[in-house]
Amino acid sequence: MRNLKSALLLGAAIALGTAACTKPADDAAKPGSTAAAPASVTVVTVNGDKINQQMFDTFLQAVTGKPAAEATPEQREQLLDQLVAMTLAAQAAKKDGADKNPEVQARLNLINTQILAEAASDKYAKSHPVSDDEAKAEYDAQVAKMPKEYKARHILVEKKETAESIIRELEAGGDFAKLAKAESKDPGSAANGGDLGWFSAQSMVKPFADALATLEKGAITKTPVQTEYGFHVIQLEDTRAPQAPAYDDVKDQVKMLAQRKKLQTYLDELRKTAKIQKPE
């Protein structure tokens, strides 16, 4: 279940934040007010540079993670001070010619490209929402790709010869659990007779997972399996289909993943018709 939830959480959209601020000059700017100040209203001027309401709202939401209307008067004053300091610093940088520096120009261009790209992505997502049928189809596809789970025991030792001796003893009728308690160096499973519980192959190192794939239920590895931890003797007890979370429990994450795939398809189509040239 954890594997699917982790996969479905991938691809969450990155929130955009742009620097700006304001001061609570009137009731329209105060939390809880039903009147909204026009976006073009100037809320602060620094050496002739005007900062409007839209810039403030964008900055406030980026910093607090909440709608601008929910900001407290104290937050507004603090952000106003921050904006003034930022603006003064930017003005000083321009005066010193920093905006002509190639590295600074490259960073400014990159930020501009990122903002425009995120705006385009947001517009596409709003005009192409994921339907319930699409979300359910994505859920079914993710469940189908989930790897089966294994239930196994193992005995971990330092030397290959010790592992070979244990295998011979098991083949002669020895008790796996008793041998694990006596011989295994794995502190997490030795006391439980080497029992590892249920797990996916992906959660194990590759040689261990590869050895599991060759075993029938109840079988024991015929030769020691070497990993970075030592030498393993493995017994496969059972396998089962993965236990997926209920669709309703992960519906929002599924829709997020499906939306990301839609956006990627859109970007792939743009790439097909774009003229992209790289210097030789």
C-alpha angles and dihedrals in degrees: 000000000000091000094058094044090051091050093048091052090060118101099035111165119257114241115235121229126185124185119251141114147189143197126240094252097156144005092272090067097047123101113265095023114138092207117084120211114233113263091236095056110119111235099177137007122202116190089331096314110123123213114198135206095262092057091050094050092049093050094044093053092046092052100042100030089227136095113284091242090065095059117114122235088250091055091050092052092047092049091047090056090048092051093050091051092048092048093049090050091049091049091051090049092052091048089054091049095249091140088064093055109112093225092050091047090051091052092048091050091049092051090048091051092048093051093049092046092051091048090053092047092050092049092049092049092051093049094044106042121178112254124221090251091053091048093050091049090052090049092051090049092051092048091050090055095051111115120239119259129240134211111204148150128220142185116214121202136165100234132055091220091057091051091049090051091051091050091053090050091050091049087054090057103275121160111254096205094050092048091049092053091049102039113020119107093198105110092195098059111014095088089052094054092265093302111161096179120214119335143148121252089240090066091062131070112268101254090052092048092046091052091051091055091060096052130095119216110287094013126129127215110264093212131033116272111224121211134157088275098056135267122333134203106199133196120191110214103175147333132216143178113270119270105237122198117251113274093239090055093058102026095115093050091047091053090049091053093046090049090052090052091050090052091048090052089051091051091048090054091051089052092053092059097037124102103231118178128183123192113249 
